[in-house]
């Protein structure tokens, strides 16, 4: 079975301390495929996650663009609490819940 192509929405504390390190620690299960970072910093135009962890996931600045990517299979929402429900609902409705694929 191939690793699940995983996206992380957000690049703050929750993403950099908890979610991204966990995804990267389980390469047989997950592939950090994409990140949504609304405003990548000027000193890291490739994105905070790419710079901090030395990886090269796709970088999106809009959740909608990420959800339109047919290659993304699972979305982890690591944003402020006030956005969790809305973003999670959109990801689930887009089928981004890591359901096993048949190949």
NORMOTA-V206472 format. One record per residue. N is the residue number from 0. RES is the residue in three letters. SS is DSSP state (H for helix, E for strand, C for the rest). PHI is phi in whole degrees, 0 to 359 (none if undefined). D_CENTER is the distance of its C-alpha to the mean C-alpha in Angstrom with 2 decimals. Layout:
# NORMOTA-V206472
n=N res=RES ss=SS phi=PHI d_center=D_CENTER
n=N res=RES ss=SS phi=PHI d_center=D_CENTER
This chain:
# NORMOTA-V206472
n=0 res=UNK ss=C phi=none d_center=20.10
n=1 res=UNK ss=C phi=279 d_center=17.23
n=2 res=UNK ss=C phi=300 d_center=13.94
n=3 res=UNK ss=E phi=287 d_center=11.37
n=4 res=UNK ss=E phi=287 d_center=8.92
n=5 res=UNK ss=E phi=251 d_center=5.60
n=6 res=UNK ss=E phi=240 d_center=2.14
n=7 res=UNK ss=E phi=243 d_center=1.85
n=8 res=UNK ss=E phi=261 d_center=4.78
n=9 res=UNK ss=C phi=114 d_center=7.46
n=10 res=UNK ss=C phi=220 d_center=9.03
n=11 res=UNK ss=C phi=266 d_center=12.08
n=12 res=UNK ss=H phi=302 d_center=13.89
n=13 res=UNK ss=H phi=300 d_center=11.89
n=14 res=UNK ss=H phi=290 d_center=8.77
n=15 res=UNK ss=H phi=280 d_center=11.27
n=16 res=UNK ss=H phi=262 d_center=13.85
n=17 res=UNK ss=H phi=249 d_center=12.52
n=18 res=UNK ss=H phi=291 d_center=9.02
n=19 res=UNK ss=H phi=297 d_center=8.25
n=20 res=UNK ss=H phi=302 d_center=11.97
n=21 res=UNK ss=H phi=295 d_center=12.07
n=22 res=UNK ss=H phi=301 d_center=9.59
n=23 res=UNK ss=H phi=291 d_center=11.56
n=24 res=UNK ss=H phi=280 d_center=14.75
n=25 res=UNK ss=C phi=235 d_center=14.61
n=26 res=UNK ss=C phi=294 d_center=14.48
n=27 res=UNK ss=C phi=283 d_center=16.75
n=28 res=UNK ss=C phi=257 d_center=14.47
n=29 res=UNK ss=E phi=229 d_center=10.87
n=30 res=UNK ss=E phi=240 d_center=9.76
n=31 res=UNK ss=E phi=290 d_center=6.78
n=32 res=UNK ss=E phi=268 d_center=6.88
n=33 res=UNK ss=E phi=206 d_center=4.90
n=34 res=UNK ss=E phi=221 d_center=4.11
n=35 res=UNK ss=E phi=255 d_center=6.22
n=36 res=UNK ss=C phi=227 d_center=9.18
n=37 res=UNK ss=C phi=306 d_center=12.26
n=38 res=UNK ss=C phi=223 d_center=14.80
n=39 res=UNK ss=C phi=302 d_center=14.23
n=40 res=UNK ss=C phi=292 d_center=17.38
n=41 res=UNK ss=H phi=301 d_center=20.39
n=42 res=UNK ss=H phi=281 d_center=20.70
n=43 res=UNK ss=H phi=217 d_center=17.23
n=44 res=UNK ss=C phi=297 d_center=16.80
n=45 res=UNK ss=C phi=282 d_center=14.32
n=46 res=UNK ss=C phi=109 d_center=12.03
n=47 res=UNK ss=H phi=299 d_center=12.30
n=48 res=UNK ss=H phi=295 d_center=9.86
n=49 res=UNK ss=H phi=300 d_center=11.70
n=50 res=UNK ss=H phi=292 d_center=14.93
n=51 res=UNK ss=H phi=290 d_center=14.72
n=52 res=UNK ss=H phi=251 d_center=13.66
n=53 res=UNK ss=C phi=66 d_center=15.25
n=54 res=UNK ss=C phi=245 d_center=12.52
n=55 res=UNK ss=C phi=228 d_center=11.93
n=56 res=UNK ss=C phi=287 d_center=8.55
n=57 res=UNK ss=E phi=300 d_center=9.00
n=58 res=UNK ss=E phi=244 d_center=9.00
n=59 res=UNK ss=E phi=242 d_center=9.32
n=60 res=UNK ss=C phi=251 d_center=11.42
n=61 res=UNK ss=C phi=226 d_center=11.63
n=62 res=UNK ss=H phi=302 d_center=9.75
n=63 res=UNK ss=H phi=301 d_center=12.56
n=64 res=UNK ss=H phi=294 d_center=12.04
n=65 res=UNK ss=H phi=298 d_center=8.56
n=66 res=UNK ss=H phi=294 d_center=10.36
n=67 res=UNK ss=C phi=280 d_center=13.24
n=68 res=UNK ss=C phi=282 d_center=11.75
n=69 res=UNK ss=C phi=292 d_center=13.60
n=70 res=UNK ss=C phi=278 d_center=11.95
n=71 res=UNK ss=C phi=286 d_center=8.60
n=72 res=UNK ss=C phi=251 d_center=9.85
n=73 res=UNK ss=E phi=219 d_center=7.75
n=74 res=UNK ss=E phi=241 d_center=5.52
n=75 res=UNK ss=E phi=254 d_center=5.66
n=76 res=UNK ss=E phi=266 d_center=7.41
n=77 res=UNK ss=C phi=235 d_center=8.47
n=78 res=UNK ss=C phi=239 d_center=10.86
n=79 res=UNK ss=C phi=304 d_center=14.67
n=80 res=UNK ss=H phi=310 d_center=16.40
n=81 res=UNK ss=H phi=296 d_center=18.01
n=82 res=UNK ss=H phi=254 d_center=14.92
n=83 res=UNK ss=H phi=304 d_center=13.63
n=84 res=UNK ss=H phi=298 d_center=15.99
n=85 res=UNK ss=H phi=302 d_center=15.64
n=86 res=UNK ss=H phi=292 d_center=11.86
n=87 res=UNK ss=H phi=295 d_center=11.95
n=88 res=UNK ss=H phi=299 d_center=15.03
n=89 res=UNK ss=H phi=298 d_center=13.74
n=90 res=UNK ss=H phi=294 d_center=10.89
n=91 res=UNK ss=H phi=297 d_center=13.70
n=92 res=UNK ss=H phi=296 d_center=16.14
n=93 res=UNK ss=C phi=275 d_center=14.14
n=94 res=UNK ss=C phi=79 d_center=14.21
n=95 res=UNK ss=C phi=262 d_center=10.55
n=96 res=UNK ss=E phi=238 d_center=11.78
n=97 res=UNK ss=C phi=73 d_center=12.00
n=98 res=UNK ss=C phi=299 d_center=15.70
n=99 res=UNK ss=C phi=304 d_center=17.44
n=100 res=UNK ss=C phi=258 d_center=18.35
n=101 res=UNK ss=C phi=261 d_center=21.81
n=102 res=UNK ss=C phi=226 d_center=22.60
